[in-house]
Amino acid sequence: MDKQELGAFLRSRRERLRPEDVGLPSGSRRRTPGLRREEVAVLAHISTEYYVRLEQGRAPRPSGEVLAGIGDALRLTDAESDHLHLLAGTAPSRTGLHPRDVRPSILALLERLPQTAAFVTSAIFEVLAWNDLAAALMEDFAQLAPKDRNLARRAFLGPARADAPLYGVSDAAEFRLNVVMGLRSTLAQYPSDPGVTELVDELRDASPEFARLWERQDVQAEPTLTKTFRHPVVGEITVDCDSLALTDRDQHLVLYSAPPGSPGAEALALLNVLGADTSDYLR
């Protein structure tokens, strides 16, 4: 049970709600945003004292029934409810390290997708494996040290060109938010993995934007359906985005493709010809 994170999460979810969201009169004497603690306690059918202690990080582990009542009171989504149970220690968490080895069948699949840029990421956004088209679209990951293949670190700490941050993607801000939400869930699942805790600490210390987003306590990401890259040689490339969860290893297979005959498909085909090293074409 992570008492401090649990308290912070409960407080953030309470403060985002308006009284009218839960059928209560808004009144005119509210000094702070959101519901009052006593209102949440009434809605959750628990004592105000106990709920206050939960938010302050002083309460013993709540039961599943109590958490369900609090989740209903705070109008939590399924993802937020799952995160609440992880923080409270009532859902299974991993005590070891998050997996970094990619299944051989997935490695083989990457090479069977010549018209699709495909790569595999770990639970902390490390690029673990990729095909040639992904290297041509984004960068040649083989030329980077493993630490520099981390998309979370790149999203918040660079390197990035001022005119085209994060490979020139159109949804850089949304991606950064999704990174924060993904790392929050990963930290709850792997609380003793130094690779997870050290990355989160590094980003919180070095990036004010990451620290600001982290304090929002959000845990549910919206799916990204399309993405536009601004490639230095080919120009703008709009692709469909699919992220497939490899649940046995807490990894994701990310696929960037384009409908046949579309400008995006033609641009990907050109990148297939040019390959990952496009430096000669920039001269």
Buried (B, 14 or more C-beta within 10 A) or exposed (E): BBBEBBBBBBBBBBEBBEBEEBEBEEEEEEEEEBBBBEBBBBBBEBEBEBBBBBBBBEBEEBEEEBBBBBBBBBEBEEBBBBBBBBBBBBBEBBEEEBBBEBBEEBBEBBEEBEEBBBBBBBBBBBBBBBBBBBBBBBBBBEEEEEEBBBBBBBBBBEEBEEEBBBBBBBBBBBBBBBBBBBBBBBBBBBBEBEBBEEBBEBBBEEBEBBBEBBEEBBBBBEEBEEBBBBBBBBEEBBBBBBEEEBEEBBBBBBBBBBEEEBEBBBBBEBBBEBEBEBEEEEE
